[in-house]
C-alpha cells in the first residue's frame, strides 16, 4: 500500500514538473511572439515615419549592404526597390562626388563611426543634379554591437547656390576694393607730379632775376599743371567708377613737343636739387599732334 502511494506521489510530482515545463515553454513562446509583434510594429511605425519624412532616408546592414529605402528616395531617384538594392543607387550620385562618398563610407565602416559629406544627386523629375548633405550614423544594440547603418540626404541646393553667390559677391567686393586701392595709389602719385610742378615753378617765379618771357612760360606751366591737378581730383571724386570697377582710359589729342618740353621743365627742378644734368635731344623728327 505504501509503495502504491509513493508511486502515485512520484507520478503526480512528475506531472507537475512536466506541466510547469510546458507552462514555461508556453510563456517563453508567448513572450517571444510578443517581442516579435512589438518589433514588427516598431518597424512598421519606423517605416511609416521614414516614408513621411520629406528627405531621402535609407538603412543598410552592418556590412553596408542596403536593405531599406524610404518612399521619398524612390520618388526622387526614379529607381525601383530591386534597382536600389542592386547598386543602381550609384547612378544617382554625380560621378565627381561618388569617389569621395565611397571613401568616406569605407572609412566609416572600418572605424564604425558616422560621417557627413556633400554630394550632388540627380533628380528623376528635373534630370538635374542637386546638392545634398549626406549623413550616415551607426546603429548599435544594447550590447554595443553594430547592427546597421542609418543614412539621410537633405537637399541643400538652394542654400549652396546662395552661399556660392555670397562668395562671388565677396570676391567682387575684394576685387573692387583692390581696384580702389590701386587707383588711389596711382592717383596719389599722379597728384604729386603736377603739384610738384606748381610748387616748384611758383618758387621760380618769385625769383626777381627772371625775364618776362621766362616768367610767362613758367606761369603757363603752372596753369597747365593746375588744370591737370583739377582733372585728377575730379576723377578721385568720381567714386562710382571705382566701386563699379569701370575705370576707363580716355584718349585725347596731345601736342608731343610741348608735352616733352613741359616734362623737361618738370624734371629740371628735382634733377638740379640732386646735382644731376638733364638734357632732351630729339634725334629724329616727331609728330606735333598725337
QUIGI-V258499 format. One record per backbone hydrogen bond with DSSP energy under -1.0 kcal/mol. CO is the residue of the C=O (numbers start at 1). NH is the residue of the N-H. If there is no record, write none. Layout:
# QUIGI-V258499
((CO/NH) (CO/NH))
This chain:
# QUIGI-V258499
((1/5) (2/6) (3/7) (4/8) (5/9) (6/10) (7/11) (8/12) (9/13) (10/14) (11/15) (12/16) (13/17) (14/18) (15/19) (16/20) (17/21) (18/22) (19/23) (20/24) (21/25) (22/26) (23/27) (24/28) (25/29) (26/30) (27/31) (28/32) (29/33) (30/34) (31/35) (32/36) (33/37) (34/38) (35/39) (36/40) (37/41) (38/42) (39/43) (40/44) (41/45) (42/46) (43/47) (44/48) (45/49) (46/50) (47/51) (48/52) (53/55) (56/153) (57/70) (58/151) (59/67) (59/68) (60/149) (61/64) (65/61) (68/59) (70/74) (71/75) (72/76) (73/77) (74/78) (76/124) (80/84) (81/85) (83/88) (87/90) (88/91) (89/92) (92/122) (94/97) (94/98) (97/101) (98/102) (99/103) (100/104) (101/105) (102/106) (103/107) (104/108) (105/109) (106/110) (107/111) (108/112) (108/113) (115/136) (117/134) (119/132) (120/94) (121/130) (123/127) (128/123) (130/121) (131/156) (132/119) (133/154) (134/117) (135/152) (136/115) (137/150) (139/147) (139/148) (141/144) (145/141) (148/139) (149/60) (150/137) (151/58) (152/135) (153/56) (154/133) (156/160) (157/161) (158/162) (159/163) (160/164) (161/165) (162/166) (163/167) (164/168) (165/169) (166/170) (167/171) (168/172) (169/173) (170/174) (171/175) (172/176) (173/177) (174/178) (175/179) (176/180) (177/181) (178/182) (179/183) (180/184) (181/185) (182/186) (183/187) (184/188) (185/189) (186/190) (187/191) (188/192) (189/193) (190/194) (191/195) (192/196) (193/197) (194/198) (195/199) (196/200) (197/201) (198/202) (199/203) (200/204) (201/205) (202/206) (204/207) (207/210) (211/215) (212/216) (213/217) (214/218) (215/219) (216/220) (217/221) (218/222) (219/223) (220/224) (221/225) (222/226) (223/227) (224/228) (225/229) (226/230) (227/231) (228/232) (229/233) (230/234) (231/235) (232/236) (233/237) (234/238) (237/239) (238/241) (239/243) (240/244) (241/246) (254/256) (254/290) (255/259) (256/260) (257/261) (258/262) (259/263) (260/264) (261/265) (262/266) (263/267) (264/268) (267/271) (268/272) (269/273) (270/274) (271/276) (272/275) (288/256))
